[in-house]
Amino acid sequence: MSCTRITAIVLRQFYLMRGSMSRVVPLFAWVAVDMVLWGFIAKYLNRVFPSGFNFIPLLLGAVLLWDFLVRIMQGITIAFFEDVWTRNFLNIFATPLSVLEYIGGLVLTSIATSSLGLVVMLVLATSFFGLSFFAYGLMLVPFLAVLFLFGIALGIFGSGVVLRLGPAAEWFIWPIPALIAPFAGVFYPLSTLPPWMRHLALLLPPSYVFEGMRGIISGGPASGSALLLSGCLASIYILCACWFFIRMYRRAVRTGLIARYSAETVS
């Protein structure tokens, strides 16, 4: 793998964003809206319920972690979609660039763009709503790491789906986080779910993260073995997603579909 070619993919996305504010503003605008909305909901619940329980680290912390995962996924898919929308996909792979180098460039682009959103979320949550990340302790680091890995897996898989089905299939990708969220238990314990949903939830790395977060907030410890399992699951999903993307790319090359990828469908 060539670091120069990977960097070239990142630079292309940088030049695209530098030349268009419409690409830059969404990186932090929607996360800011989420932080403000859920921040005021948490403050309202603190005032309504006289129990003294602080909803801010529970709700606002869950929103922050979940938005981080979504931004990681969308950082990859949107960078991929830019090549689709500009009909540049065939041009890129006419170069010596390998598939893994292309994926590596997408991942680095996602790290850069999601980091900006994370900073905005941290500033709003701490400055305006008093969210203290000391409540999570050092476990915040593995929490973010697991969500980061799973977000990468979702982004690569989503890009592979669009590569297989064509540009019109991008509308299958946007709802993925919303479909996963009920099983991940972002705002409620997994014990709330019916048994069949709990079984599926155990296959999702975010479910262990949010269970651990609620355990810490309630005064108990987070399970290290559960977080280790979630990290292993996320790593497996990344490998499977890369395999799927490479397989879809090779199929497109073998059948000649990549030469007419600007069409609405390539199936």
Summary of the structure (lengths in Angstrom):
residues: 267
radius of gyration: 19.7
end to end distance: 30.2
largest distance: 65.2
contacts: 863
relative contact order: 0.13
helix: 81%
strand: 0%
